[in-house]
Amino acid sequence: MTTLARIEDAALLTGQGRFLDDLDPLPGTLVATVVRSPHAHARIRSVNFDRARRCPGVAAVIGPEEVLATLKPFPLSVTAPTPYYATATDKARFVGEPVAVVVATDRYLAEDAAELVDIEYEPLPAVVRTDKALEPDAPLLHDQADSNVATDRTFTFGDVEGAFAAATHIVTRSYSFPRYSSTPMECYSVVADWRDGADGPEVTAHANFHGPFSMAPVVAGSLGIPTSSLRLIVPADIGGSFGIKSAIYPYISLMALASKHAGRPVRWTEDRLEHQIASSSGSDRLMTLEAAVDDDGVIGALRVDLIDNVGAYLRPPEPSTLYRCFGNITGAYTIETVAIRARAVVTNKAPTGLNRGFGGQQLYFGLERLMDDIAVSRGIDPADIRRRNMVTADAFPYATPSGGIYDSGDYHRSLELALDNAGYERLRKEQRVARENGEWMGIGIATIVDPSATNIGYVGLATPVKDRTAKRGKSGSTEHVRISVDPQGIVTVLLGTVPQGQGHATVARDIVAQHLGLPVEQVRPRVEMDTASTPWTISSGSYSSRFAPLLTSALLEAADRIADIIRVAGSVLLQVDPASVELADGTVRVVDDHERSVEFRHAAGLVHWDPGSLPDGFSARLYEEAAFTPPQSKAASRTDQINSSLCYGFVAEVVVIRIDKETLKITIENVSSVHDAGTILNQTLLDGQVHGALAQALGGALFEEMTYSDSGQPTAGTFMDYLCPTSAEACFPLTSDHLETPSPLTRLGAKGCGEGSSMSLPVAIANAVADALAPDGVDITSLPLHGNVLHQLLHTTKKGN
C-alpha cells in the first residue's frame, strides 16, 4: 500500500496532545496522594487517620477499613489463595504497596496530610529470590496458602519419555531472565467519580490505559457493581504504555472508593518514583530446558520448566506471562514432543504484568540460548543448527504439539536473508582473525516466531481441565470498528484501539480511503475508547499486536457494507444496475464508461436527503459496525492444547558485537534484522515498530533490571540506578529487511509486528556475547550484560579455573 505521512504527529509535535493530566474531564475534582508501605513484608497493626483528616483542605482519608467495607478482592485468573485488594489490608507485601489514600483540594495539601497518616507495622521476614521463595521454610506471603507457589501446572504432548530414552545426546541448560519495565513518558493517571444512583452505584473513570475492555469486568468485580455500571474512558494520547499500564486498574478502584468518601471526583497522577517501585514490570523467570538431540543436532523432544516470579500477588492478567506463547512454545522448530511445567511464585517484590513482547522475551531467551548451546555441544555452526530444525516452507499451516497453528511463513528464506545482509561468512572470517589478535568479537543469531492477535483463551490453561466450568471457556480475538458517512460524503472511522505511537489512525484512514475510492482527506479517523459508547467485547483493545491482523479486517468488513450502500445510491443517480458501478477517484462510476459518474458525496447525500428514491426494501443506512472474530481462536481443548494467537510472524536477527578488554564495554557493530509480518500495510510505520522494539530490547539486554536487596527494598528506584538506553546507545548500525508471506486468516494478509524484536534482540545479543567470550570459558545464562556483570563472570571463570 502507499506510504503516507502520519496524521497523528502534528498535534504531538506542536504541544497539542491531549493527555489525561492536561484534561479536566469532571468538574470539581479533588486531588489524591497515595500512602505506601516502606516495608517489603509487614503486618499492619493499627491505622490512625485523625491528624490527617483534620488538615486544612482534606476531604477524605481512606485505608484498609474502608477498602474492606466496600471493595472485594479482584477476580483472579486462577483459584489461588492470594486475595488481592486495591490496598494492603492485613499486611503489606511489597515496598510501595498502597495502604491509604489522602484526598484534598490540591496535591500539595494531600502530600502534607499524608505525612500525618499514622500506621503501625510489625516487620516480617521478606523473600525476593525465586529459588528462596520455593524453599519449605521460606517466609509465607499469604497466610491462607500452603506455599508461595500460586499456580503449578504440567503438560505433556507426545511420547516425551520415549524420545529422551532414544536420544543419542541430551542437552540440559538453566537460564534466568531479569525483571525489567517499560518506562512510558507519562505515568499512570486516573480521574474517578462515584455516584449513588437509583439502581445502585455508578462509576465513571478516565484512565490512560489502551485496553480498558479487558479491565472493565475486573474493576467492576472489585467494586461489586455490574460492568454496565462502570464507564471507562481513555484519552486519545496516553504517553506510551508498552503493556505496563494494564496494571493501572487497582488505582481505578481505589480512586473510585476515594471519590465515594470525598463526595466529589478524585484525580490521581503517579510520579516517577511511585511508578518505578510500585507500578508493574515484566516477570523475572528461572527456566530449565532439556533437549533430546541426535548426532546431526536435530531435536526430537523438549522439556521446559518455567518459574515466574510474579511479585506479591498473582495480579490479573498473570499468570499470562507463562501462557501467552504456549502455542509457539517450540519456536521456529519442528519439535514434535514437548513436556512443560509452568509455575508462578509470589515474593516480596511489586506485582508483575504485561511488558512489550510479554512471555516472548523470557521464552526465547531460554530457547535460543539452548539452540546455541546445542550447536556448541555438537560442533555445529549456530546458523546451521537452526537450518536443520526449522519448519520448512512447504509445511504451512504447521501445527505445533501444544496446539499452535502457524498460518504462513518461509523461515529458511528469512534466515538466509538476515545472514546475507550481515555478511555472515565474511564475519566468521573476521572473527577468526580477531581471536588470533586476542580480541573479543561475537556473532549472535536469534530466529523466533512472532505471535500476534492473541487469543485470550490461553488464560484458561492455568486452570486444570477438571476445574474448568463446562461451556464457560474463555477465547477470542475479536475487534470492532464503526464507519459512518455524513451528508457531505465525509467518512468517519471510529477506532476502539488507543494507539501508543503505532499510527493506527493513519493506517485506518489509508485502508478505508483506498477501499472506498476516496482521497485520504475525505476520511477522518477518530480514536475513542469509552466502554459506554465504543463497541467492544472482553478481548478488544490495543495489545499483543492486534491492530494489523484484526482491526483492519473489521475495517474492511464495515467498509464493504458502506461501499454496497453507496453503489446502490450511485446507481440510482446514474440509472444503471448497481452491479455495473465501482468506487474510484471520489466518484461512483460505470465500470465500462468512466465518463458516466457521480461524486461519492452526492451518492451519500441521496441516502441522507432522499432515501425514498432507494429501491424498495433497501435500508437507508450509512452507519456500519463490524466485528472480526476469527474462528481459529478457540478456548483451550480438553487435552490442554490451544492456538494461543491467530497469526504467527517471524524474525531473524544477526548481531555483531565487540567487547573492549579494558573497559568491558559492549559495542554493537551491526544488527541485521528480517521481519515477516505478512502483508506490509505501511512500510514507514512497520520500520518504526521494528526500531522501537529494538530500542526497548536493547535496554533489557544491556542496561535495565528492577533490582532488590535481600530485605526487599528496591535498589533501582530512579533513573540514576535504573539505566535506560538513550538515543546514543540505541544508535547502532542496522540493516532492516522484510519478507512478506501473507496470512490466509486476515483480510489483508497482515500480521502484527509491534513486539518481534523485543523478543529476539535480547537473546541475539546474549548469543553474541557468549560467542565472543567462549574462548575464555565464560557461560552466559542471564541478562542484563553490562560491564559489572561481565567483570563478575570473567572473575568467577578465572577463579574456577
N, C-alpha and C positions, 0 to 999 in steps of 0.2 A: 504494500500500500504506500501511497505518497507520504513522505515525511514532511510534516508541517510544524511550525513553531508551537511551543506550549502556550496554552491560553491561561494557565494558572500563574505564570511568573510575574506578570505586570504588577498585580496588587502586592505581592510579596516583596518585590524589588523596590517598590515606591513607598513601603511602610504602611500599606493599607490592608494588610492581612487582618482577618477577624478572629483573633484568638480569644479564648474564653476569659482570660484575665483582663482583656481590653473591653469586654462587654458587660453590660448591666441589664441582664435579661429580666430581672424581677425587681419590683420597687420595694424600697425599704429594707434592703438587705443588710444583715449584720455580718460580722467577720469572726471566724473561729481560729483558734490555735489548738494544737494537739499536745497534750502532756504525755510524754513517752517514758517507758521504763529505762532506767540506767543500768539495769541488771539483765544478764543473759538468762538467768533462771532464778526466780524468787517467788515465794508465796506472798500474796497480798494480805497483810494482817488487818489493816484498817485504812480508811479513806476519810479525810475531813476537808470539806469544801467551804466551811463557814467564812474564813478570811477572804477567800477568792470571791465568794458571792457578794461580799459587802463592798467590793471595789467599785469606784465610780465607772459608769458605762457598761458594767457587766450585766448581761440579760439572762444568762443561764450557765450553769456548770453541771456537766453530766459525767458519770463514770460507771463502774461495774453494776451498781444497784439499778440505775436507770436502764442500762442495757439489758440486764436480766429481766426486768419488769416488762419490757416491750418487745425486744428483739428475740428472734430464735436463732439457733446455730445455722450457718449457711448450709444449704443442701450440698452433700458431698457426692463425688463420683462413685465412691465405694462405701461400704458399711464399716469403715474403720472407726474405732472408739477414740477419735481425735476431734471432739467438737470444736468448732471454730466460730467465734463471735467477732463482732466489729471492734471490741476492745478485749484486753485481758479481763478475766472475771475472777477466777480462783487464784491464778498465779500468772506472772509474766514469763514468757518462754523465749524471748529474744530481745536484745538491746534495740530500743526504738519502737517496741510494741506499744500501740496506743493504750492508755489507761484511763484518760479523762479528756474532755473537750471543754474549753472555755470560750464562751460567745460574748462578744462585746461590740460596741459601736465602731471600733476600728481595731486594726491589727496590733497597734502599739499597746492599747489598753488591755487587749486579750493576752498579749505576751507578758505584760506586767502582772496581771492577775494569776497567770499560770504559775508564776514563781511562788505564789502563796498557797498553791494546792499542796496539801499535806498527805503523803501516802507513806505508810509504814510497810516496809518489805522485810521478809525473812529470806536472806540469800540462801540459795541451794547450789549444790554442785552442778556444773554445766558439762555438756559434751558437745563437741562441734565436729569431730572427725567421724567419718562414716564407719570406719572399722571399729573405732572405740564404742560407737553407739550400738553396735551389734553384740558387744560382749555381755555376758549374763549379768554382770554386776554394774553395768552402765547406769548412770542416773536416768530415771524413768521420766519422760516428759509428760505423759498423760497417765494419770493415776488409774483410769479405767482400763488401760491397756495392759497386756501381759508383757510387752516388749516395745522397743522403739521401731519395730518393723510394722509399717502401716498397711502394706499390701505385699503379698508374695504369691506369684503365680508361675507355674511351669507349663511349657508347651512342647510337644514332640510331633514332628511331621516327618514321616518316613521311618525307615529302619536305621536309626542313628547308631545304635549299638552295633549292629551288624556291619555298617560301613566303617566304623572305627576299628572293629576287630579285624577287618580285611585289609586295612590300610597298611602300606609299607612304611609310612612316616606319619608321625603325629607332632604337630607344632602347637605348643601352648604358650600363650603370652598374656600378661596382665598389664593394663594401662589405666591411667586416670585422666579425667578431663576436668578443667577448672570451672569454677563458678565465675561468670562474668556477666556484665549488664549491657544496657542499651544506650544509656545517657542521652535521651532526647533533649532537644533545645528547651522545650517547655516541659516542666514537671507536671505532676497531677494537679488538676483544678476541678472543683465541684461547686455548684450552686444548687442548693436543695430547698424545697418548700413543702412542708407537711400541712395539709388541710383536712379537717374533720368534716366530712360531708354526710348527707342523709343516709348514704349506703355504706358508710364506713370511711376510714382514712383514704386520702388520695395524695400521692406524692409525685411532684414534678421535679426532675433533676437534670441539670445541664452538666455534662462531664466531657472531658476531652479524650474519649476512647473511641477508636474507629470500628468497634464491633459490638455495639450495645445490645444487639438482639440475643446473643448467647448469654449475655449477662442478666438480661431482664428477669427471667424466672428465678435466678439465684438471688438477686436483690429482693424481689418480691417475696420469696420464701423466707428470707430473714426478717422482712417487715411484717410478715403474717397477713399479707393482702393479696388479692388476685393480681395476676400480671397486668390485666387491663386497667387496674387502678394505679399503675406505675407508668409514668411518662418519662422516657429518657430522651434527651435531645443533645446532639453533638454539633459543635460549630463546624463551619467549613474548613477551618485551619486548626490543626491540633499540635503543631510544633514537633512533629515526629513521634513515633511510638516504637516501631520495630518489635511489637508484641508486648513490651513491658507494661503498657497502660491497661492491659487486661486486668491487672491487679488493683485497679482503682476502685472496684466495686465495694470493698468493705467501707471505704470512705463515703460512698454514696449513701449507704445505710446509716452510717454514723452521723453524717451531716443532716440527713432527714430526721433522725431522732433529735439532734440538736435543735433543729427548726421547730419540732413539736414542743420542746420545752421552752424555747425562746418566744414562740408565738409569731415568729417572722421568718422570712427566708434567710438562709445562712450560706455564706461564701467561705470556702477554704482553698488556699493555694499553697501547695507544698514548696518548701525551699529545697535547695540542692543538697544540703546536709541531710535533711529528712529523707530525701529520695535515695541518697547513697546508702544509708544504713537500714532503711525500713521499707522500701518500696517492693522490689522484686528483682529477680535475676534468672538466668538460666541455671538449671540444676547442675551441681558437680556430680560426676559419676566415677565409680570404680567398676572396672569390667575385666573379665577374663574371657578370652576367645581361644578355642581349641579347634584345629582343623585336621581332618584326615586327608592325607596327601599321598599321591602316587609318585613314582620315580620321576615323572615328567612335570611334576609341580601342579597337577590337576587336583582340585579339591573335590572330594567325594561327599564330605559331610562337615557340618559345623556345629559346635556347641558354643552358646553365648550365655554368659552370666552377667547381668546388668544390675547394678545397685545405685540408685539415685538418692542423693541427699537432698530432700525436699524442704529442709528447714523445719521450723517449729510446728507447722500444720500441713496436712495434706490439702492445701488450699486449691479449690477448683480453678483451672481445669486439670490440675495434677490428679493422678499420675500420667497425664497426657504425654509428657516427655518420653516415657518408656514405650508408648504405643503408637505415636504419630507415624513412625516409619516401620510399623510392623509388617506391612505388605511388601516392603522393599528391604527387609532385614538382610537379605543376601546380596544387596547392592547390584552391581552390573554383572554378576557372575552366575553361571549355571550350576549352582549348588543345590542338589535335589533333596537332601535330607538335612533337617535342622532341629536342634533342641535349644529351647530358650528358657532361661529363668529370669524373671523380672521382679525386682524388689524396690520399694520406696521406703526410706528410713528417715525418721524425724530426728532433728538435732536442734541445738540452741542457736541456730542461725535464722536469719529472716527467711520467710517462706519463698519458694521459687514459683516460676510460671513460664510464660512464653518469652522467648528471645529469638530473634530472626534466625530461621532455619531450625527451630527448636526440635530436639531429638535427632536431627540430622548431623549436627556438628559432633555430638557425642558418638553416635553410631559409626560414622565414617572415620573418626579418629582411630577407633579400635580396628575396624575392618581394613582400612587402607594401610595402617601400620602393620597389621598382620600380613597383608599381601607382600609388603617389602621384607618382613622377617622370614616368610616362606621362601621368597626369592633368594635371600642370603643363605638360608639353610640348605637349599638345593643347588646353589651356584648358578642361578638363572638371572638374567637381566630383569630389573623391575618392570620394564615395558613388556618384555616377553611373557612374564608370569601373568600379566593381565590379558594379553592376547590369547593365551591358552585357556583361560577360564571365562572369557566374556561371552554373553549372549550374542549369537550371530544374527545378522540382519534378516535372514530367512525364517527366524523363529518367532517373529512377532505376529499376533499378540502372544506374549510369553507369560506363562503362569508360574509364579513363584510358589514354593511349597507352603508358605504361610498365607497364601490367598491373594497376593497382588497380581494384577493383570496389566503388564506393561503394554501400553497401547501401540507404540511405534518407536522406531529408533534405528540407528546404524552406529553402534558403539565403536566398532573397529575403525570405521572411517573417521569418526570424530577423534579418536586417539591418534591415528596416523597424522591427521591434520595438525593437531597440537604438537606432536613430535617434530613434524616437518617445519612448522613455523618457528619452533625453538631451535632447530638445527641440532637435533639430538645426537646424531653420530659425531658431528664436529665437537659438541660439548664434551662427550665422553673422551675424545682425544685430548681436548684441552685439560680435562681433569687429570688425566694420566701425567701430563707434563707438570701440572700444578703440584701434584703429590710428590713427584720427583724433586720439586723445588721446596718441599716442606710446607706447602700452602694448604689451607683448609677450604676446599671448594666442594660444594654438594649439589646434586641434581635430584629433585623430588618430583614424584608423579602421584596424581590422585585421579581416579575415574569413578564418578558417582552417578547414581540415578537420582534425579531431582523430582520429588513428588510435588504435585500441585493440585489445587481443588480438593482439599482434604475432605474425606468422608468422616463426619463426626462419629460414625458408628464404632470407630476404633476404641472409644472410651469404654464401650461395653466389655472389652477384653479383660479389664481389671476385675470384673466380677465373674466368678466361676459359672459355668453353664448351668449347674443345678440351682444356682441362686438367682438366675435371670428370670424375670417375670415373663411368661409366655405372652406373645402378641404385644409386648410393650418395649420392643427394642428401640435403639437409637440408631439413626442412619441419616444420610443425606448430604447433598452438596448443592442445595437449591439457592439460586439467586433471582432476584426480582428487578424489574425495571418498568418505568411508566413513560410513555411518549404521548404528547398531545400537540395539536396544531391549532393555531389561532386563526381568526378570520383574514389576517394579512398573510397567511402562509408561513408564519414563523413557527418552527418546530422546537418544542421544549422537551428536553430529555431529563427525567428525574432519576438520579443515581442513588442507590441506598448504600453506597460504599464510600466512606470518607477517605480520601487519599492521604498519604503521608509523604507525598512528593513524587508518586509514581506517574502522574499525568493522566489519571482516569478520565477527566473531563475532555482533555484533548483527543484521546483515542475514541471516546464515545462520540464526540462531535464528528470526527472524520468518518467513522463507520456509518453513522446514520446519514450523513450528507451523501456519502457515496451510494448507499443503498437506495436513497430516495431521489437521487439525481439532482442534488441541490448544491449551490455554493455553500462553503462552510459557514459563511456569515449568516446564513438563514437557519442555522441550527444552534440552539443555545442550551448547553447542558447546565443543570443545577445539581449541586451536591447537597443532599439533605439526609440527615439521619434523625428521625423522630419516630419513636415507636407508636405514636398516636396517629401518624399520617403516612409514613413510608410503608409500602407493602413489604412484609418480611415473614420469615419463619426462623426457627431457632438457629439454623445453620447459616443464615445470611450474614454478610458483613465483609469487611476488608481484612482478610488474614489468609495465611497459607497460600499466597499467590493465586487467588481465586478469580481476580478480575478478568484476565485474558481468556481463560477457558470457559468460565461460567457466565459472567455478566455480559460479555459480548455475544454469547449465544442467545441470551434472553433479549438483548437489544435487537438482534436480527429478527427474532420471532415477533416482537412488538412492531418493528419497522415493516415487516411483511404485511401485517394486518392494516397498518396505516396506508401502505402502498396500494393495497387492494381497494380501499375506500376511495383514495384519490384517483385511481384509474377509472373507477366507475363514474365518479363525478366528472372527470375529464371527458370520458366517452359521451356523457350526456351533453356536454357543451359542444363536442365535436360531431355528435350524432353518428357515432360509429359503435361497433361492438367493443366492449371492454377488453376482449382478448387481443384486439389489434393495436393497442396502445402501449407505450412504455414511458418511464420516467427518466428524463435526461435533461441536463443543462437548465434546470429550473423550470422545466415545462412538462406537460403531458402531451406526447406527440404520437402520431400514427407511425407505426414501425416502418412501413414501406414508403412513407411520404412525410419526411420531416418538416416540410413547409406547413403541413396541417398540424397545428399545435395550439395549446392554450397554456397560459402560465400556471404553474403549480398553485400560486396564491389564489388565482381565480377559481380553480377547482375546489380548493379548501373553502373559499368564500361561498361557493354554491352549497356546500354541506351545512354551513352555518346559517346562511341567509335564505336559502331556497330549498330546504330538504324535501318539500313536496314534489320537486321535479325528479327526485331519485326514483329508480324502479320500485315497483310495489314490493313490499316486504323487506326492502333493503334498509338497514339501520343507519341513521344519520349520526355516525359516531366517529369523532376524530380524537379519541382518548382511549389509549390501549395500555393495558398492563399485561406483562408476560412473566412467567416463571419458568426457568430452565431447570429441570430436575432430571439429571441423568439416571437411567435405570441401573447403571452399573454400580451405583453407590448403595450398597445393601448393608444391613446390620450384620454383625459377626455371626458366623454359622455355628451350628451345634458342635462342629469339630474345631472351633476357635480359629477359623480362617477368615480373613477379611481383606477386601480390596480397599486398603486404607486411604487411597487417593484415586481420583478419576484419571488423572494424566501423570505420565512419568517422562520427564525430560532427561537430559544427560549433560554432564560436564566433564571435560577432560582438561586437566591443568598440569603444566610442567613449570617448575620453579627452579631457578638457578640462584644459589647464594654463595657468598664468601664470608668467612669469619676471620676477623683481624686477631692475630695471635697475641697481640699485646693488650688490646682493649676488650677483646671478646665481643666486639660489636658485629652483629649480623647485618650484612648488606645484601639486599635483594638486587641481583643484577638483571634479572628478566623474569617475567611471567608470561607464559603462553597459555591462553585460555580459550577453549572452544565450547560453546553452548549450543545445544539443540533444544529449543523451546517450541518446536513445531513451527507453524506459520508466524513469521515476523510481522507484527501489526504496525510497529513504528520503530525504525532502526535506532533513532536517537534516544528514545525512551528506553529501549532494550539495553543499549550501551550504558545508559545512566544507571539502570538497575544493577548491571554487572559491576560497574565501578563502585557503586555504593556498597554492594555486598563484599567486594574485595577489601574496601577500607575497614568495614566492620570486622571482617575476618582477620585482618592484619592485627587489630587490637587484641583479639582473643589469642592469637598465635604468639605475639611477641611482647605484649605490654600488660594487658588487663587481667586482673584477678581480684575477686572480692575475698580478702584475707581476714582471718580472725585469730585472736590469741587463744590459747587453750582455755582461758576463762570465759570465752565467748564474746569478748569485746572486739568490734570491728576495727581493723587496723588500716583500712583504706577508705576512710570516710570523706576525703576531699580529693580534688584533682591533683593535689601535691603528692598523694600516695597512690591514688588510683589513676594510672597513666593511660590516657587515650592517645591514639595516633593523631597527629596533626597533618596539615597539608604537606609538610616537609617529609614526614615519614611515609605518607601514602603516595608520594610522587616517585614511583619506580617505573622502569621501562616495562611496557605492557603491549603484548600483541594479542588483540582480542578478535576472535573469528566466530563464525556461526555456521551451523548446518541446519537445514530445515527438513524434518520428516514429520509432516502434518499429522495431527491426531485425528483418527477417524471418528472420535467421540464428541468433538465440539464443532460448532457450525463453521468456524473459520479455520479449524485445524490448529488453533493456538493452544499452547500450554503456558504455564506460569514460568517466570524467570526472576522473581524477586529475591530468591533465597539461595540459589545454587552455589555461588562462590563462597557464601558464608559457611557452607558445609564442607567445601572441598579445599579451600586455600589453607586453613589451619593445619590439616594433616599433610598437605603437599609441602608446606614449609617444614613441618616436623620430619618428613621423609628426607628432605634436602639436608637438614642439619644432621640427621643420623648418618646420611651418606657421607657428609663432609668429615665427620668425626669417627667414622668406622675404623680407620687405620689405628686410632688411639684407643679402641676398645670401648668407646662411650656408647651407652644404650639410651635411646630416647623413648621414654614411656609416658611422658606427661607434658603439659603446657602450663604457662607460657614459657618461652625460651628467650630470656633476656640474659645480659651479661652475668648477673649474680647466679642465675641457675646454671649457666654453662661452667662458671668457675667451680661451683659445688660439684657438678658432675665430673669435671676433669680431676678435681682434687680427690673425690671418692674413688675414681677409677685408678688413679696412680697409687693411692693408699692400699687399694685392694690387690694391686699387683705386687 
